[in-house]
């Protein structure tokens, strides 16, 4: 089954613009094209749902990028501190390889 007809854009940006135009023009031309008074707002509602869906995905995509960047920065800062503390503990007189293994701060085979 073909998902898109040739006139429907494939990229989100172009599809959103297309849906805006369709929504507007179907209101202006729908009756002349044989659509009933019930079909016109239904088509506009569908176009708006498409527009809203594309916008929602864009917002979530941006939020994901921001969260991923924040996670990387958070890990960089905090893992650096953990590494510093592990180096300190390994030089402490009571440290043993068994303790390191329990803390999982040693490389094992």
N, C-alpha and C positions, 0 to 999 in steps of 0.2 A: 504494500500500500504506500503510495506516495504521500508524504507528510505535508509538503508545501506545494502549492501551485506556483507556477513561474513568477507570478506577480507579487507574491508575499516574500518580503525580505527575510533573510536568514539570520542576520546579526541583530542583537537585542536593540541597539541604538536605532537602526533603520526600521526595525519592526515597530518600535514605540512611536516613531514619527508617522509611520504608515497608519498605525491604529488610531492615532489622534486625527489624522486626515479623514480616515474612513468614518470615524464617529461623527465628525462634523458634517461631512458631505452626505452621509446616509440620511441625516436629518433634513438636509436641503433637497435631496434628490430622490429619497426613498419612495415617496408617493408616486412620483412620475415614473418610477421603475416598477410599479406594481405591488409595492409592499403595503400591507395593511397598517392602519394606525397602531395596532398592537405589535407588529413586527419591527417597526422603526425603533421604538425605545428598547426593545429586546436586543436588537443588533447593536445599539449604542451601549447598552449595559455590558454586552459581551466584549466589545472593543475596550471599554473602560476597565473591565476585569483583566484583560490582557496588558493594558498599560500599567495597572496597579501591580500585577504580578512581576513584570519586568523591573519596575522601580523597587519592589520589595527584594528581589534577588540582588540588585545592585547594592542596596543598603546592607544586606547580609554579607555580601562578598567583601565590601569595604570593612565591615565590622570584623570579619574573619582575618583580613590582612592586618588590621590594627591589633587584634588580640594576639596574632602570631608574632608580630614585632615586639609587643610588650612581653610576651613569654620569653622570647630570646634574650631580651635585655634583662629581665628578671633572673633568668637562669645564669646568664653571664656574671651578674653581680653576686648572686648567692652561691653559686658553685665555686666561684673564686674564693669566697670566704671559707667554704667547707674545705677546699684543697689546702688553704693556708693552715687551718686548724688540724687537718690530718697530718700535714708535715710536722707540725708542732708535737702532736701526740706520738708520732713515730720516733721522735728524739727523746721522749720522756723515759725515765729509767724503768718504770713499771710496764712499759709497752712490751707486748709479746706478739709473735706472728699469729698465735691463736686468737688474740684479741682483735688483731687486724682482720682476720678471716671472719670473725663474728660481726664486725662492723662492715664487712664487705669492702674494705679499703685496700685490699691486696689483690693482685692479679693471680688467678688460679688457672691451672692447666686447661 
